[in-house]
Amino acid sequence: MRRNDPVLRAAADTLRARPLLSGGLICAIAGAVVLGLLPPLVLEGLVNDLAAGSPAGRGRVALYVALLVLAGACEAAKESLIIAFGQQVTHRLRSAMCAKLSRLEASYFDRNEPGFLTARLVGDVDTVEVLFTGGVVGLIADACSLVGILAVVFTRSVGLGVLLVVCAPLLFALTRRVQRRTLQAQLRHRQAVARANQHIPDTLQNIRTIRALGKETYMENRYGVFLEESCRAVEETNFCDAVYSPIVVTVSTWLVAVMMVLSARGGAFQSLFGMSVGTAVAVIAYVGKVFEPLESIGMEIQNIQAAAAGIRRIRDFLGEGERTELPAVQEVPGAPAAELRGVDFGYEPDRPVLKGASLAVQTGETVTLAGRTGAGKSTVMKLLLGLYAPRRGRALLNGRDARAVPEGEKRALWGYVEQSFRPVPGTVLDQVTLGDERISPQAARQALELVGLRDTVDALEQGADTPFRPGLFSQGQLQLLSIARAVAAQPRLLLLDEITAHLDAATEETVLHALRCAGKGRTVLSISHRLYRPGEGRLVQLDHGCPET
C-alpha cells in the first residue's frame, strides 16, 4: 500500500485514537500465541510422571486446566478485539467517503449510477473490514502461532520438526488449492442463484408475451439450467469440504506414525526422533495444532487478495475531483435576481448544450423557459443552483457567482422544485424542513397551508409527525409537498423544473394555484411543460441553447 493510502491512514488514526483497543489487541494476540503453546508442555510433564509411577500433582493438573481456560479466553478476546478494530477502521473509512460525497462535482453523479456508489460505500468497505478481521491481523497472529509451534517441536524432536518443515509447504499448497476451488464454486453458486432469481421477475413481467408465443417450456428449461448450475456448484463445495479434513487428519497421523517407527529403530534415528512418552503426547498435540494456522493463513491470504481490489476502488473514489468552492461575496445592489452572461456549457466536451447563452431575470419578475427537449432548460436551472461551472461566461444570483453562495444562505435565497418529489427518511414534517433547525414546525405548517396541503396532513394518523411512506400522498400532493419544501425558508427566488409534467389536467390546476400563491412577492423562473399561460410573466424560448425572448 502507498504511504498515504486511505486504509493505512484510517488504521493509523484508529491506533492513535483507541490506544486501549490497540494495546488490548496486541496483548490478546501475544497471550493467545504463548498460552496456546503451554498446555502440551504441562501435559508432557504429567504423562512423564505417570509413566515413571509418580502420582500426578494436583498443582500441575490445576495449572494445565487453568492454561487451557486462559488460552481459550485470550483466543476469544483476540477475535473480539480484531472485529472491534476492523469496525473502527471501516467506520472511519465510511465517514471519510460520506464526507467526500458532499464535496464531489455534480458531474460525478452524472457519470455513475447510484448502485455504483452503494457498492463503493458498502461492498468495498466491507472487504476492508474483512482485511482486518480475517486478513492482516489474523495472518500475523497465525504466523506467530505456526512459528512458535515449530520452534517448540524442534526442541522436543528435531526429526519431527524437519518433517513438519518439509510437509508444511505441501500442505499449504493443498489448502490453497482447496480454498480456491471452494471459492470458485461458491461464486458460481451465487451467480447461478442470482440468474435464477432474476429469471422469475423477468418471466412474470413478460408472461403475456411468453404465453402468446408459446415459450413456457423454453423459460422453464432456462430456469432449470440455472438451478442445475447452482446444484453442481454446491456439490463441488461440499466435496472440497468433505475431502480436506480427512486429508489433514491422514497426513498428521502419518507424520506421527513415521516419527514413532523411526524412533523405535534405534541408532541415529533414536537420537533424531527419540523422546519420552510425555514428549510424544505433547508433540502429537502440536502436530494437530500445526494445521489450524496453515488453513487460516490460506484463507487470510485469500481475503487480503480480495480486499486489494476494494482498497483500489476506495482510493480512486477518494481521489475524485471536488467542487471548487469560491470565496463568499456580497450581493450587488440592483443586479438581476438570476442571470446568465455569455454562458457556454456541455456535460461532455464534444456535445455543447448552451452556446453564448444570456438571460436576465429581474427581481420580482416571473419568467418561463420553453423549448424542445435537449435545448438546455434544466441545464440553466443547474447552473443557477451552482451545481455546475460554465465553461465560459458566468451564472449569477443577485450579481454574485452562483457557486459563491454560502451553504447557509442557499435555502433562504432560492427554493427549487423538481419534476418529481424526492423523499428523505423521517416524518411528513421532515419532508418540508429537511432537518433544518432554522425552519420551525410552525413555519413548515404555514408552508403546507400556503400550498393547500394543511388539512390533508392534519387528517393523517399522527398529523405532520406521521412517518413518511410511499403511497401516503398522491402524485399531485407530492408536488404540493415539494412546493411547501421550497417555500418553507421564505426564499426570494423560486426555480421550478417542469413540475406539472406528469400530472393530469385537474391536478395540474391545483398545483398551478398553489404556485400562484407561493410566487406572490417572489422572483419565479420556471420551465414550461404546460405551465406557461399568456399574461403570466415573460416567456423565453430556448433555441439551440440560446435564449430568445
N, C-alpha and C positions, 0 to 999 in steps of 0.2 A: 504494500500500500504506500501511497505518497505520504510525505510528512504532514501535509495539510489536509489529508483525507478527512471527510466529514465524520466517518465512522470512528477513526482513531481519535479525532477531536472530541467526539461525544463520549468515548470510553475514558479519555484523559480527564474530561470535565467531571465525569461520574466518580472517578477515583479521588479527585480533589474535593468534590462536594460531599461525598459519602465516605469519609475515612473509616468509620466503624464498619460499614458494609465491606469495604475493600480489605481492611485488616482481618475481619472475621472470615472472609472468603479464603485468604491466604492461610490462616491458621487451620481452617477446616480441611483444606486440601492437604496441608502438611500432616495434620492429625490422621486423616483417612489413610494416607500412604504409610505412615510409620506404624500406626496401630493395626493396619491390615497385615503387617509383616510379623508382629509379635506373637499372636496366639499359637501358630505352629511351633515356634521355638519353645514356648512354655509347655506345649503338648509333648514335645520331644523329651524334655526332662521328666515329665510324668511317666511316659511309657518306659524310659530307661530305668527309672526307679522300680517300676512294677516288674520289668524283666529281670532286674537284679534281686528281686524278692523283697525289696523295701516297700513299706506302706506309702501310699501317695499322701503327701502332706496337704492338710486342709487349706493352708495358706496358698499353696501353688494352684490348687483346684479353684479357689476363690479368685485368684489372680487371672486364671485362664478365662473364667466366666466374665469377670469384670472387663478384661481386654476385648472380648467379643462384643459386649454391650457398648463399650466406648467406641469401638471401631464402627459398629452399626450407627451409633449416634453421630459420629463425625461424617460418615458417608451420607446420612440423611441431611445433616446440616450443610454439607458441601453442595448437594443437589439443590437444596432450597436457596442457598445464597447465590449459586450460579444463575438460577432462574431470576432471582431478585435483581442481580446485577445486569442481566440481559434486558430485563424490563426497564430498568433505569436508563440504559443506553438507548433503547428504542423510543422511550418517552422523549428523550432529548432530540433524537433524530426527527420524530414526528412533529415536535414543536417547531424545530427549525424549518421543516418543509411546509408546515402550515403558515408560518410567518412569511416564507418565500412566496406562497400563493398570492398574498395580498400585494406583493411588490412586483409581480410579473407583468410584462407588457400584455395588453389585451390581445395582441396578435398571437400570443402563445396559446390562448384558449380557442382561437380560430383554427389553429393547426392540429390541435389534439382533442380527441374525444373525451368526455367525462370518464369513460371506462379506463382510458389510459392513465388518467390522473389517479383514479382509485387504485389501480394496480401499483402505481408508484408508492402511494401512501399506505397501502395495506399489504399487498403481496411482497413487494421488495423489502419493506421494513421488517416484515415477519421473517424473511430469510436472514436478516441481520441478527434478529433475536436468536434464531437457531444457531447462528455463527458463534454466539457466546454460550447458550445453554447446552448445545450439543456439538460444539465446534472447538474453537481455540482453547478455551479454559479447560474443557473436558479432555482435549488432546494432551495438554500439558500434564494434567493430573494422571491420566492413564499411562503416559510415557514414564512419569516418575515411578508409578507402581510397577511397571514392567522392568525398569532398570533395577529397582530395589529387590524384586523377586529374584532376578537373575544373579544379583550380587550375593544374596543370601544362599542361593542354591550352590554357587561356586564355592562358598566357604564350607558347605556341607559335603558336596560331591562334585569334584572337578569334572569327572566324566559326564555326569548328568547335565552339568552346566554347558559343556561343549555340545552335547546332543540337543539341548534346548536352543542354543545359539544357531545351530545348523538347521533345525526344524522350524524355528520361528519365522524366517523369511518365506519358507514354503507355505506354512500355514497362513501367513498374512496374505500371500498372493491368492491362496484358495478363498480366503474370507472376502477379499476384494472382488473376486470373480463372482462369487455367490451373491454378494450385495449388489453388484452391477446388474446381474440378471434379474434379481428380485425387483430392483428399482425400475428397470425397463418394462418388466411385466406389469408392475403397478401403474406405470404411466399409460401403457396400452389399455389396461383395465379402465382407468379414469377417462381416457379418450373415447373408448367404446361406450361407456355409460353416458358420457356427455352427448355422443351422437344419438344414442337410443332415446335419451330424454328430449333432445331437440326434435327427433323424428315424430314424437307424439303430438306436440302442438302444431307442427307443420302439417301433419295428416289431418288433424281436426280443422285447421284453418282452411284447408283446400278440399274438404270432404266432398263438396258438391262436384268439383271438377273430377275428383278421383272416381266417384260413382258414375258420372256421366261418361267417362272414358273407359270404365270397367277395369280400373287399375288397382282394385282392392288386393288381389293376390300379390301383385308386384310390391306394394307398400308393406304388406305383411311379411314377404320374404326378406325385404331390406331390413326390417326390424329384427327378424330372426338372425340375420347376418351379424348385426351389432351385438345381439345377446350372445351369439356363439363366440365372437371375438373376446367379449368380456369373460366368458367362462374359461376359454383357453388361457387367458392371461392369469386368472385366479388360480387355475390348476398349476401353472408354472410356478407361481409364487408359493403355493402350498408345497410343491415338490422341493423347491430350494430350501424352505424352512424345515421340511422333514428330513432332508439328506444331510444338512450341515451339522446338526447336533450329533448324530451318530458318528460322523467322520471325526469330529473333535474328540469325542469320547474314545473312539478306537485308537486315534493317534496317541492320546495321553496314556492309554492303557499299554500300548506297545512300548512307549518310552520307558514306563516303569518296569515292564517285563524285561526289556533289554538290559536295563540297569541291574535288575536282580540277577539275571542269568550271568552277566559278565562279572558281577561281584562275587558270585559263587564259584567262578572258575579259578580263583586264587591268583597268585603270582602278581604280575604287573596290573592285571585287571582289579585285583583285590585292593591295591594301593590307590587305583584310579576311581573305583566305584564303591569300595568298601565303606560300610557305615554301620552304626548300631541300629537296633530295632527302632528306637525312638527317632533317630535321624531319618530312617526310611519312612516312618509315618509322616514326619514333617515335610520331607521333600515330595512325597506323594500329594500332600495338601498344596504345596507350592506349584507343582505341575498343573494341578487343576486350576489354580489361580492365574496361570500364565495366559490362558486362552481368553479370559474375560477382557483384559485390556487390549489384547490383539483384535478381538472382534469390535470393541468400542472404537479403537483407533481407526479401523477401516471405515466405520460409519461416520466418524468425525471428519475424516479427510473428505469424504463424500459431501458432507454438509458444508464444509469450507468451500469446496469447488462450486456447489450450487449457490452459495451466498455471494461468490465473486461477481456473478452477473448482476445480482441485485444491487451490490455495492456500486458497480459501474453505472447503473441506471440512476441511482440516487445521486451520485457525483455529478452526472450530466444534468440532472434536474436542478440541483442547487447551483450549477454553473450557468443556468439560463440568464439571458439579459433581463435587467429590471427596468421598471419605468423611470424615466428621467424626471426627477422632482425639480420643479422650478421654484425659485425663491418667491415667497408671497409678496404681492404688490398691492397697492391701494387701487380702488376703482377710480375711473376717470369721470369726473362730473360732466353730465351732458352727453356721454357716449351712448351708442345704441345698446339696448339690453342684450342683444345677441348679434354677432357679426362674423361674416367670413370675408377675408380680404385676399383675393387672388389665390385661392387655395387649389393646389394640385394634390391628389391623394389616390392611392390604389392599395388593395390588400396584397397584390402580387406585383413584382417590379414591372412586368411587361403588360399589365392589364390595368390601366388607369380608370378610376371611377369618376373622379372630379378633375376638371381641367380649367384652371383660371376662374374658379367659382367665387363670386362675390355676392353677398347678401347682407342687408341691414334690417333688423327688426327693432323698431323704436320702442321705448318704454311705454307700456300701456296698449300697444298695438296687438291685433290678432292677425296672424299670417298663416296661411295654409300652403303647404308644399304639395304639388301634384306632379305626376309624370309617370312614364312607363316603368315597368319592373326593371331594376338594374340601373336606373338613372342616377341613383345616389341619394335618395331621400333619407333612408335610415342612416346612411353614412354621415350626412350633415348632422343628425342628432348625436351620433357617437363622437364626432369631432367637438361639438359644443359641450358634451359631457366630459371632455378631457380624456376619453379612453384611448384616443389615437392622436399622434402628432402629424400635422400636414407635412408632406414632402417639401412643399413651397407655400408661402403665404402664412396667414395666421387665422386662428379661430379664437374669437374674443367674447367675453361676457362682461358687460359694463366697462369695456375698454382695457381689460386685462386678459392675458392668455388664459384660456380655459383650463390648462394644466397647472396654472399657478394659484388656483383657488384652494385654500387650505381645506383639509378634510373636515374640520369642524364647522366650516361655513357652507359647505356644498348643499346640505339639505335645506338650509334656510334661504339659499339663493335660488335653487330650482327644484321642481318636482317633476319626475319622469314617469310616464305611464306607457308600458309596453303593450304589444299586441295581445299577449296572454299573461295571466296572473302567475306570479312566482311565489309560492308559499314558503314560509320559514317555519321551523319547528316551534311549537308553542300554542298559545290561545288565539282566539279571534282578535283580541286587543293587541297581541304581539304582531299580528299581520299589519296593523296600522302603525304602531310605534317603532317596530323593528328593533326593540330593545333600547331605544334612545331615551335616556332618563330625562332629557330636556323636554320631551313631549309627555305631558301629564295625561292620566286617564281621562280627565275632563276634556282636554284638547282633542284627544282621539275620538271621544264620543261626539264632540261638536263636528268633527270632520265626517263622521258617519251620518250625522243628522243633515249636514250640508248636501251629501250625495243621495239622501233619501233612504238610507240603509239602517237608520237607528232602530225603527220599530222591528225590523226583521231580526236584528241582532238581539234586541231585548227579549224577543219571543223564544230564543234558544233556551235549552235546559239550564244553563248557567250564565246566560246573558253573554256579555263580552268576554267573560272568563271561560267560556266553553272551549275545550281543546279543538283546534282546527283539524279537520279531516276531509279527505276527498268526498264529494257528494253533499257536503253541508250547504253549499250555495250553488245556484245555477250559474251558467256561463255569464249571463248579464250581470248578476250580483257580484261575481268575482271581479268584473271590470269596474263596477262601482267601488268595490273594496280597494282596487288599485288606485282609483282617483282619490279616495279617502286617505290612503297611504301617502300619496303625492302632496296633498294639501295640508296634512296634519301639522307640519312645521311652519305653515304660513309662508311659503316661498313667494318670491316676486315674479318668477318665470315658470310657466308650465310647458313641458315638452311632451307632446302626445304622438305616439308612433302607431298609426293605423289601428286605433283601439276598438273600432267597430267592425273590423274586417270579418269577423266570424260570427256576427250577431244577426238575428232576423230583424225585420223592419220594426216590429213593435218594441223589442228590447233595445234596438238602436235609438229609438226616440227617447226612451227612458235615460239612456246613457248621455245622449246629447243634452237633455235638460239638466242633468247633473253637471255636465261640463260647463254649461252656460252659467250655472250658479257658482261653480268653482272658479271660473275665469274672471268673474267680476273684480275689477281693480287690479288685475294681473296682466302681464305680458304673456301671450299664448302663441306658441309655434307648434303647428300640428302637421301631420302627414295625411293626405287625403286618400280615403277609400270611397266612402260615401258621406264624408264628414262635412265637406265644404258646401255652403249654401250662399247664393247671391246676397249681398248686403251684409254678410257676416265677416268683416275684415277683408284683408287683401289676399289674393290668390297669386302664388308664384309657381310658374311652370318650370320644372327641371327638364332641360332638353340636352342630352349627351353630357350631363354633368354641369351644365351652365345654366344658372337661374335666369328666367325671363319673366318679368312682371306682366 
